[in-house]
Amino acid sequence: MLKKADIPIYNLFINPKSLIDLKKDIWAEKSVTGKINIQNKKHDIDIRYRGYYVREFEKKSYHIHFYKPRTWNGAKELHLNAEYKDHSLIRNKLSFDFFSSIGVMAPSAEHVFLVLNGKQEGVYLQLESVDEYFFKKRNIPVQSIFYAIDGDANFSLISEYDNAPKRSLEMGYEIKYGPDEECLILQEFIFKANTLLREEFEREIGNYIDVEKYLLWLAGAVCTQNYDGFVQNYALCRNGDGGVFEILPWDYDATWGRDVHGEIMDYDYVRIEGFNTLSARMLDVPSFRNLYYKNLDQILNHQFTVDFMEPIIQDIYTNLRPFVLKDPYKKMYFEQFDMEPEFICKFITDRNNFLKSELKKLGFN
């Protein structure tokens, strides 16, 4: 038995026959029924594997849907990420906490220890789903939510994959919430983002997306250096109050100096402007570009610093360390786990210096 935890222990129960059925086809989107015990309360759930290439790993990630009771802690569903290729186990959480600190709305993230049918499965990251319940918890009305699921969510008229005109401007997105009519609004936004003249763009693009929040998100993506995050791995949500889109980060494990395979990504790999069509158009407008540089400069002097981030990193690392030793899939990488906080701090120092140097070259003081 595990002793009293500094991170919650989730006990998951799936009928062995259902578990065999789940394992037959790891790519299937079908769910099986199960039960999960959270804080001594049992919940009836549907559960399936989640993610794309990560389904091939021995340690699986899960998508959980509550149906009795219908919600847990105000959520209808949650994600349990194995974070298999991130030997620090903290990059996703660190990213979302960082985005929140700079004023970008982001999902909450919490580490838990998962036990499946009495067998210890190890440390997982519980991620809040970006859905209508996400906004309800925050008392924010929402009209629609789109997930950017592949590289065609590049805000362009051209496909990322064959360099040909897109058959539809919805390519790269799946609608998570909202009526079908919202797809027409998304298409109009992407079309306008590509076809407005510079002066029109500056004047009108704010009718479609919150410019200041987008530029804050861009600064966060540039700092953390999520290479995929500019053209996928985000949620696009249309706020019910202002009627404009807002962008939220998602899947940020390939950050803080490592790529999706856990390999080192040089601190200067992603340029200061980031990339995608909307970012290029935004930064082509002097007023938007100056706002972006101003935001980035403030972040580089406050949040994206070792002074700010190291205590956060150390706190998460200290809480996780005893549980990594009990993780059957990660304990063999324990030495690397111990080295990752220093590695992340070194990346912050190098990336910060690089971005400040780039700002200086661009004449921003």
C-alpha beads as a LAMMPS data file, in Angstrom:
LAMMPS data file: protein, C-alpha beads

365 atoms
364 bonds

1 atom types
1 bond types

-500.0 500.0 xlo xhi
-500.0 500.0 ylo yhi
-500.0 500.0 zlo zhi

Masses

1 110.0

Atoms # bond

1 1 1 0.000 0.000 0.000
2 1 1 1.117 3.532 -0.769
3 1 1 1.500 5.831 2.191
4 1 1 -0.183 9.180 2.531
5 1 1 0.621 11.094 -0.622
6 1 1 1.755 14.557 -1.560
7 1 1 -0.020 13.881 -4.837
8 1 1 -3.473 12.262 -5.087
9 1 1 -3.807 8.512 -5.642
10 1 1 -6.420 7.452 -8.207
11 1 1 -7.638 3.862 -8.077
12 1 1 -8.970 2.782 -11.459
13 1 1 -10.946 -0.435 -11.977
14 1 1 -11.652 -1.992 -15.374
15 1 1 -13.138 -5.442 -15.845
16 1 1 -10.264 -7.693 -17.066
17 1 1 -12.315 -8.712 -20.120
18 1 1 -12.941 -5.054 -20.950
19 1 1 -9.244 -4.313 -20.494
20 1 1 -8.347 -7.068 -22.969
21 1 1 -10.902 -5.603 -25.378
22 1 1 -9.358 -2.158 -24.978
23 1 1 -5.889 -3.502 -25.730
24 1 1 -6.977 -5.364 -28.887
25 1 1 -6.918 -2.187 -30.972
26 1 1 -5.022 0.685 -29.393
27 1 1 -6.118 3.009 -32.217
28 1 1 -9.835 2.469 -31.682
29 1 1 -11.809 5.402 -30.311
30 1 1 -14.275 3.123 -28.515
31 1 1 -14.561 3.279 -24.743
32 1 1 -15.071 0.626 -22.097
33 1 1 -16.798 1.082 -18.770
34 1 1 -14.965 1.267 -15.487
35 1 1 -14.848 2.854 -12.067
36 1 1 -12.413 5.318 -10.574
37 1 1 -11.926 6.086 -6.900
38 1 1 -10.918 9.699 -6.283
39 1 1 -10.653 10.975 -2.720
40 1 1 -12.564 7.942 -1.426
41 1 1 -15.482 8.512 -3.809
42 1 1 -16.217 6.090 -6.628
43 1 1 -17.332 7.287 -10.043
44 1 1 -18.723 5.278 -12.940
45 1 1 -16.807 6.183 -16.086
46 1 1 -16.207 5.454 -19.730
47 1 1 -12.509 5.184 -20.496
48 1 1 -10.387 4.890 -23.640
49 1 1 -6.836 5.493 -24.754
50 1 1 -5.915 9.013 -25.820
51 1 1 -3.236 10.651 -27.931
52 1 1 -1.696 9.674 -31.246
53 1 1 1.808 8.188 -31.437
54 1 1 1.854 7.871 -27.621
55 1 1 -0.642 4.994 -27.852
56 1 1 2.217 2.771 -28.953
57 1 1 4.060 3.234 -25.659
58 1 1 3.815 0.654 -22.906
59 1 1 2.517 3.229 -20.449
60 1 1 -0.826 4.361 -21.889
61 1 1 -2.578 7.707 -21.604
62 1 1 -6.316 7.772 -20.907
63 1 1 -9.412 9.823 -21.624
64 1 1 -12.042 9.557 -18.876
65 1 1 -15.713 10.491 -19.248
66 1 1 -17.849 10.677 -16.114
67 1 1 -21.451 9.510 -16.235
68 1 1 -22.393 8.633 -12.622
69 1 1 -22.179 11.125 -11.038
70 1 1 -22.301 13.141 -14.271
71 1 1 -19.396 15.397 -13.261
72 1 1 -16.403 15.437 -10.957
73 1 1 -15.119 18.735 -9.574
74 1 1 -17.191 20.531 -12.201
75 1 1 -15.672 18.520 -15.073
76 1 1 -17.402 16.099 -17.420
77 1 1 -14.155 14.556 -18.616
78 1 1 -10.456 14.610 -17.874
79 1 1 -7.225 13.418 -19.445
80 1 1 -4.584 11.294 -17.746
81 1 1 -1.294 11.775 -19.583
82 1 1 1.520 9.286 -19.114
83 1 1 4.130 11.908 -20.155
84 1 1 6.159 8.902 -21.270
85 1 1 8.851 10.693 -23.282
86 1 1 9.294 13.496 -20.759
87 1 1 11.622 12.098 -18.118
88 1 1 11.063 15.165 -15.955
89 1 1 7.302 14.505 -16.007
90 1 1 6.713 18.219 -15.466
91 1 1 7.005 20.037 -18.807
92 1 1 3.289 20.087 -19.602
93 1 1 2.278 21.314 -16.162
94 1 1 5.137 23.795 -16.054
95 1 1 4.009 25.199 -19.402
96 1 1 0.374 25.656 -18.398
97 1 1 1.353 27.253 -15.095
98 1 1 3.717 29.558 -16.999
99 1 1 0.999 30.558 -19.482
100 1 1 -1.355 31.329 -16.614
101 1 1 1.308 33.511 -15.002
102 1 1 1.587 35.700 -18.139
103 1 1 -2.175 36.151 -18.509
104 1 1 -3.068 33.385 -20.972
105 1 1 -6.001 31.151 -20.070
106 1 1 -4.790 27.547 -19.818
107 1 1 -6.072 24.198 -18.549
108 1 1 -5.282 23.262 -14.984
109 1 1 -2.820 20.399 -14.533
110 1 1 -2.136 18.223 -11.505
111 1 1 0.039 15.174 -10.982
112 1 1 -1.618 12.021 -9.679
113 1 1 -0.513 8.459 -9.018
114 1 1 -2.594 5.887 -10.886
115 1 1 -3.341 2.351 -9.679
116 1 1 -5.121 0.096 -12.206
117 1 1 -6.854 -3.017 -10.817
118 1 1 -4.438 -2.985 -7.884
119 1 1 -1.303 -2.592 -10.053
120 1 1 0.733 0.591 -9.767
121 1 1 0.788 2.355 -13.135
122 1 1 2.777 5.320 -11.887
123 1 1 2.801 9.090 -12.140
124 1 1 0.305 10.714 -14.490
125 1 1 -0.585 14.291 -15.322
126 1 1 -4.278 15.011 -14.958
127 1 1 -5.247 17.634 -17.524
128 1 1 -8.446 19.637 -17.497
129 1 1 -10.450 19.297 -20.701
130 1 1 -11.109 22.508 -22.634
131 1 1 -14.866 22.168 -23.122
132 1 1 -18.063 23.938 -22.100
133 1 1 -17.528 22.812 -18.484
134 1 1 -14.090 24.470 -18.506
135 1 1 -15.734 27.826 -19.226
136 1 1 -18.688 27.198 -16.915
137 1 1 -16.271 26.748 -13.988
138 1 1 -14.808 30.161 -14.821
139 1 1 -18.180 31.851 -15.363
140 1 1 -17.228 32.685 -18.949
141 1 1 -19.858 32.278 -21.679
142 1 1 -18.596 30.437 -24.757
143 1 1 -20.065 30.051 -28.230
144 1 1 -17.733 27.456 -29.698
145 1 1 -14.556 25.484 -29.061
146 1 1 -12.305 24.116 -31.792
147 1 1 -9.325 21.811 -31.276
148 1 1 -6.325 22.263 -33.565
149 1 1 -5.576 18.602 -34.262
150 1 1 -2.953 18.739 -37.014
151 1 1 -0.658 21.031 -38.984
152 1 1 -3.429 22.356 -41.199
153 1 1 -4.557 24.497 -38.254
154 1 1 -1.907 26.938 -39.485
155 1 1 -4.295 29.881 -40.089
156 1 1 -3.415 29.632 -43.785
157 1 1 -5.288 29.053 -47.041
158 1 1 -2.589 26.529 -47.962
159 1 1 -2.265 23.018 -46.559
160 1 1 0.769 22.313 -44.390
161 1 1 1.174 18.889 -45.977
162 1 1 0.984 19.239 -49.774
163 1 1 1.430 23.005 -50.220
164 1 1 -1.860 23.084 -52.131
165 1 1 -4.981 25.181 -51.479
166 1 1 -7.082 23.726 -48.699
167 1 1 -10.313 22.018 -49.723
168 1 1 -11.930 23.606 -46.677
169 1 1 -10.786 26.247 -44.210
170 1 1 -11.929 23.947 -41.394
171 1 1 -9.068 21.582 -42.211
172 1 1 -6.888 20.971 -39.163
173 1 1 -9.730 21.567 -36.706
174 1 1 -12.401 19.525 -35.003
175 1 1 -15.294 21.185 -33.260
176 1 1 -15.508 20.296 -29.576
177 1 1 -18.492 22.445 -28.696
178 1 1 -20.971 24.652 -30.516
179 1 1 -23.469 24.494 -33.393
180 1 1 -22.367 23.798 -36.957
181 1 1 -22.882 27.469 -37.839
182 1 1 -19.772 28.278 -35.789
183 1 1 -17.695 26.538 -38.471
184 1 1 -18.727 29.282 -40.896
185 1 1 -17.456 31.924 -38.466
186 1 1 -14.131 30.078 -38.173
187 1 1 -13.855 29.915 -41.967
188 1 1 -14.616 33.623 -42.298
189 1 1 -11.966 34.459 -39.701
190 1 1 -9.269 32.436 -41.466
191 1 1 -10.235 33.862 -44.869
192 1 1 -10.102 37.447 -43.559
193 1 1 -6.796 36.792 -41.786
194 1 1 -5.281 35.933 -45.154
195 1 1 -6.934 38.423 -47.500
196 1 1 -7.288 41.755 -45.686
197 1 1 -4.808 44.445 -46.678
198 1 1 -2.440 45.521 -43.890
199 1 1 -4.447 48.616 -42.928
200 1 1 -7.710 46.660 -43.070
201 1 1 -6.132 43.834 -41.090
202 1 1 -5.043 46.188 -38.306
203 1 1 -8.500 47.729 -38.182
204 1 1 -10.663 44.616 -38.525
205 1 1 -8.860 41.516 -37.228
206 1 1 -9.842 42.407 -33.654
207 1 1 -13.438 41.693 -34.678
208 1 1 -12.448 38.034 -35.002
209 1 1 -9.730 37.356 -32.410
210 1 1 -8.492 38.995 -29.218
211 1 1 -5.246 40.458 -30.534
212 1 1 -3.598 41.171 -27.180
213 1 1 -4.308 37.683 -25.831
214 1 1 -3.083 36.114 -29.063
215 1 1 0.193 38.023 -28.812
216 1 1 0.601 36.935 -25.185
217 1 1 0.016 33.328 -26.267
218 1 1 2.594 33.764 -29.045
219 1 1 5.137 35.061 -26.521
220 1 1 4.466 32.041 -24.301
221 1 1 4.846 29.602 -27.190
222 1 1 8.074 31.299 -28.282
223 1 1 9.551 31.200 -24.771
224 1 1 8.684 27.561 -24.087
225 1 1 9.670 26.651 -27.669
226 1 1 6.847 24.260 -28.483
227 1 1 7.649 23.677 -32.159
228 1 1 4.290 22.011 -32.919
229 1 1 2.315 24.532 -30.907
230 1 1 2.172 27.191 -33.602
231 1 1 0.137 25.112 -36.064
232 1 1 -1.600 22.589 -33.785
233 1 1 -1.841 21.708 -30.082
234 1 1 -4.083 24.620 -29.203
235 1 1 -7.762 25.305 -28.634
236 1 1 -9.560 28.143 -30.378
237 1 1 -12.559 29.327 -28.379
238 1 1 -15.098 32.005 -29.270
239 1 1 -16.046 33.967 -26.195
240 1 1 -19.744 34.590 -25.718
241 1 1 -19.251 38.115 -24.357
242 1 1 -17.022 39.719 -26.953
243 1 1 -17.817 37.262 -29.719
244 1 1 -14.143 36.912 -30.673
245 1 1 -11.772 33.958 -30.635
246 1 1 -9.214 33.347 -27.925
247 1 1 -6.368 30.838 -28.182
248 1 1 -5.408 28.405 -25.402
249 1 1 -2.344 26.112 -25.238
250 1 1 -2.631 22.322 -25.270
251 1 1 -0.133 19.411 -25.204
252 1 1 3.062 21.212 -24.150
253 1 1 5.247 18.274 -23.136
254 1 1 7.744 18.970 -25.970
255 1 1 9.045 22.165 -24.393
256 1 1 11.703 23.603 -22.078
257 1 1 14.583 22.325 -24.203
258 1 1 13.303 18.955 -25.458
259 1 1 11.333 17.795 -28.504
260 1 1 8.470 15.282 -28.799
261 1 1 10.941 12.384 -28.596
262 1 1 12.600 13.731 -25.463
263 1 1 15.732 14.700 -27.383
264 1 1 17.540 18.004 -26.818
265 1 1 16.191 20.941 -28.824
266 1 1 18.699 23.769 -29.089
267 1 1 17.644 26.915 -27.250
268 1 1 17.698 28.950 -30.491
269 1 1 15.735 26.477 -32.609
270 1 1 12.518 28.542 -32.763
271 1 1 12.868 32.126 -33.953
272 1 1 11.573 35.061 -31.948
273 1 1 8.579 35.580 -34.261
274 1 1 7.415 31.977 -34.014
275 1 1 5.571 30.918 -37.131
276 1 1 2.166 30.470 -38.775
277 1 1 0.274 32.754 -41.116
278 1 1 -1.664 34.661 -38.460
279 1 1 1.481 35.445 -36.450
280 1 1 3.251 36.675 -39.588
281 1 1 0.349 38.946 -40.439
282 1 1 0.094 40.242 -36.874
283 1 1 3.796 41.064 -36.692
284 1 1 3.643 42.814 -40.070
285 1 1 1.547 45.525 -38.391
286 1 1 3.843 47.957 -36.516
287 1 1 1.423 48.568 -33.614
288 1 1 0.889 44.831 -33.061
289 1 1 4.591 44.082 -33.450
290 1 1 5.522 46.702 -30.859
291 1 1 2.941 45.309 -28.451
292 1 1 4.347 41.805 -28.950
293 1 1 7.919 42.960 -28.332
294 1 1 6.807 44.909 -25.252
295 1 1 4.973 41.871 -23.836
296 1 1 7.894 39.580 -24.585
297 1 1 10.376 41.951 -22.969
298 1 1 8.288 42.084 -19.774
299 1 1 7.987 38.297 -19.685
300 1 1 11.743 37.863 -20.210
301 1 1 12.385 40.148 -17.263
302 1 1 9.829 38.623 -14.919
303 1 1 8.182 35.223 -15.509
304 1 1 10.585 33.569 -17.960
305 1 1 13.523 33.727 -15.591
306 1 1 15.307 31.215 -13.390
307 1 1 14.468 33.336 -10.339
308 1 1 10.754 32.983 -11.058
309 1 1 10.635 29.449 -12.444
310 1 1 13.181 27.526 -10.348
311 1 1 11.149 27.504 -7.089
312 1 1 8.140 26.228 -9.059
313 1 1 10.255 23.539 -10.729
314 1 1 11.815 22.438 -7.456
315 1 1 8.473 22.254 -5.680
316 1 1 6.971 19.974 -8.337
317 1 1 10.160 17.894 -8.547
318 1 1 10.301 17.401 -4.755
319 1 1 6.663 16.284 -4.600
320 1 1 7.069 13.859 -7.497
321 1 1 10.385 12.268 -6.566
322 1 1 9.101 9.595 -4.111
323 1 1 6.427 8.558 -6.607
324 1 1 8.748 8.290 -9.592
325 1 1 10.590 5.604 -7.629
326 1 1 7.295 3.662 -7.527
327 1 1 6.515 4.179 -11.218
328 1 1 7.249 0.863 -12.989
329 1 1 7.776 2.629 -16.322
330 1 1 9.903 5.549 -15.116
331 1 1 11.997 4.350 -12.187
332 1 1 14.727 3.087 -14.542
333 1 1 15.080 6.711 -15.728
334 1 1 15.358 8.036 -12.193
335 1 1 18.876 9.409 -12.705
336 1 1 17.678 11.457 -15.663
337 1 1 14.627 12.605 -13.683
338 1 1 17.020 13.978 -11.058
339 1 1 18.986 15.913 -13.691
340 1 1 16.033 17.474 -15.504
341 1 1 15.380 20.444 -13.176
342 1 1 18.926 21.696 -13.747
343 1 1 18.540 21.045 -17.493
344 1 1 15.304 23.061 -17.639
345 1 1 16.849 25.960 -15.715
346 1 1 19.835 25.966 -18.084
347 1 1 17.429 26.110 -21.022
348 1 1 15.580 29.064 -19.456
349 1 1 18.867 30.937 -19.039
350 1 1 20.033 30.232 -22.594
351 1 1 16.668 30.856 -24.225
352 1 1 16.165 34.061 -22.249
353 1 1 19.581 35.390 -23.305
354 1 1 18.909 34.435 -26.928
355 1 1 15.533 36.158 -27.056
356 1 1 16.855 39.291 -25.350
357 1 1 19.678 39.383 -27.902
358 1 1 17.133 39.060 -30.719
359 1 1 15.075 41.920 -29.270
360 1 1 18.190 44.058 -29.149
361 1 1 18.990 43.257 -32.794
362 1 1 15.482 44.330 -33.716
363 1 1 16.082 47.671 -32.041
364 1 1 13.749 47.110 -29.100
365 1 1 15.141 48.428 -25.810

Bonds

1 1 1 2
2 1 2 3
3 1 3 4
4 1 4 5
5 1 5 6
6 1 6 7
7 1 7 8
8 1 8 9
9 1 9 10
10 1 10 11
11 1 11 12
12 1 12 13
13 1 13 14
14 1 14 15
15 1 15 16
16 1 16 17
17 1 17 18
18 1 18 19
19 1 19 20
20 1 20 21
21 1 21 22
22 1 22 23
23 1 23 24
24 1 24 25
25 1 25 26
26 1 26 27
27 1 27 28
28 1 28 29
29 1 29 30
30 1 30 31
31 1 31 32
32 1 32 33
33 1 33 34
34 1 34 35
35 1 35 36
36 1 36 37
37 1 37 38
38 1 38 39
39 1 39 40
40 1 40 41
41 1 41 42
42 1 42 43
43 1 43 44
44 1 44 45
45 1 45 46
46 1 46 47
47 1 47 48
48 1 48 49
49 1 49 50
50 1 50 51
51 1 51 52
52 1 52 53
53 1 53 54
54 1 54 55
55 1 55 56
56 1 56 57
57 1 57 58
58 1 58 59
59 1 59 60
60 1 60 61
61 1 61 62
62 1 62 63
63 1 63 64
64 1 64 65
65 1 65 66
66 1 66 67
67 1 67 68
68 1 68 69
69 1 69 70
70 1 70 71
71 1 71 72
72 1 72 73
73 1 73 74
74 1 74 75
75 1 75 76
76 1 76 77
77 1 77 78
78 1 78 79
79 1 79 80
80 1 80 81
81 1 81 82
82 1 82 83
83 1 83 84
84 1 84 85
85 1 85 86
86 1 86 87
87 1 87 88
88 1 88 89
89 1 89 90
90 1 90 91
91 1 91 92
92 1 92 93
93 1 93 94
94 1 94 95
95 1 95 96
96 1 96 97
97 1 97 98
98 1 98 99
99 1 99 100
100 1 100 101
101 1 101 102
102 1 102 103
103 1 103 104
104 1 104 105
105 1 105 106
106 1 106 107
107 1 107 108
108 1 108 109
109 1 109 110
110 1 110 111
111 1 111 112
112 1 112 113
113 1 113 114
114 1 114 115
115 1 115 116
116 1 116 117
117 1 117 118
118 1 118 119
119 1 119 120
120 1 120 121
121 1 121 122
122 1 122 123
123 1 123 124
124 1 124 125
125 1 125 126
126 1 126 127
127 1 127 128
128 1 128 129
129 1 129 130
130 1 130 131
131 1 131 132
132 1 132 133
133 1 133 134
134 1 134 135
135 1 135 136
136 1 136 137
137 1 137 138
138 1 138 139
139 1 139 140
140 1 140 141
141 1 141 142
142 1 142 143
143 1 143 144
144 1 144 145
145 1 145 146
146 1 146 147
147 1 147 148
148 1 148 149
149 1 149 150
150 1 150 151
151 1 151 152
152 1 152 153
153 1 153 154
154 1 154 155
155 1 155 156
156 1 156 157
157 1 157 158
158 1 158 159
159 1 159 160
160 1 160 161
161 1 161 162
162 1 162 163
163 1 163 164
164 1 164 165
165 1 165 166
166 1 166 167
167 1 167 168
168 1 168 169
169 1 169 170
170 1 170 171
171 1 171 172
172 1 172 173
173 1 173 174
174 1 174 175
175 1 175 176
176 1 176 177
177 1 177 178
178 1 178 179
179 1 179 180
180 1 180 181
181 1 181 182
182 1 182 183
183 1 183 184
184 1 184 185
185 1 185 186
186 1 186 187
187 1 187 188
188 1 188 189
189 1 189 190
190 1 190 191
191 1 191 192
192 1 192 193
193 1 193 194
194 1 194 195
195 1 195 196
196 1 196 197
197 1 197 198
198 1 198 199
199 1 199 200
200 1 200 201
201 1 201 202
202 1 202 203
203 1 203 204
204 1 204 205
205 1 205 206
206 1 206 207
207 1 207 208
208 1 208 209
209 1 209 210
210 1 210 211
211 1 211 212
212 1 212 213
213 1 213 214
214 1 214 215
215 1 215 216
216 1 216 217
217 1 217 218
218 1 218 219
219 1 219 220
220 1 220 221
221 1 221 222
222 1 222 223
223 1 223 224
224 1 224 225
225 1 225 226
226 1 226 227
227 1 227 228
228 1 228 229
229 1 229 230
230 1 230 231
231 1 231 232
232 1 232 233
233 1 233 234
234 1 234 235
235 1 235 236
236 1 236 237
237 1 237 238
238 1 238 239
239 1 239 240
240 1 240 241
241 1 241 242
242 1 242 243
243 1 243 244
244 1 244 245
245 1 245 246
246 1 246 247
247 1 247 248
248 1 248 249
249 1 249 250
250 1 250 251
251 1 251 252
252 1 252 253
253 1 253 254
254 1 254 255
255 1 255 256
256 1 256 257
257 1 257 258
258 1 258 259
259 1 259 260
260 1 260 261
261 1 261 262
262 1 262 263
263 1 263 264
264 1 264 265
265 1 265 266
266 1 266 267
267 1 267 268
268 1 268 269
269 1 269 270
270 1 270 271
271 1 271 272
272 1 272 273
273 1 273 274
274 1 274 275
275 1 275 276
276 1 276 277
277 1 277 278
278 1 278 279
279 1 279 280
280 1 280 281
281 1 281 282
282 1 282 283
283 1 283 284
284 1 284 285
285 1 285 286
286 1 286 287
287 1 287 288
288 1 288 289
289 1 289 290
290 1 290 291
291 1 291 292
292 1 292 293
293 1 293 294
294 1 294 295
295 1 295 296
296 1 296 297
297 1 297 298
298 1 298 299
299 1 299 300
300 1 300 301
301 1 301 302
302 1 302 303
303 1 303 304
304 1 304 305
305 1 305 306
306 1 306 307
307 1 307 308
308 1 308 309
309 1 309 310
310 1 310 311
311 1 311 312
312 1 312 313
313 1 313 314
314 1 314 315
315 1 315 316
316 1 316 317
317 1 317 318
318 1 318 319
319 1 319 320
320 1 320 321
321 1 321 322
322 1 322 323
323 1 323 324
324 1 324 325
325 1 325 326
326 1 326 327
327 1 327 328
328 1 328 329
329 1 329 330
330 1 330 331
331 1 331 332
332 1 332 333
333 1 333 334
334 1 334 335
335 1 335 336
336 1 336 337
337 1 337 338
338 1 338 339
339 1 339 340
340 1 340 341
341 1 341 342
342 1 342 343
343 1 343 344
344 1 344 345
345 1 345 346
346 1 346 347
347 1 347 348
348 1 348 349
349 1 349 350
350 1 350 351
351 1 351 352
352 1 352 353
353 1 353 354
354 1 354 355
355 1 355 356
356 1 356 357
357 1 357 358
358 1 358 359
359 1 359 360
360 1 360 361
361 1 361 362
362 1 362 363
363 1 363 364
364 1 364 365
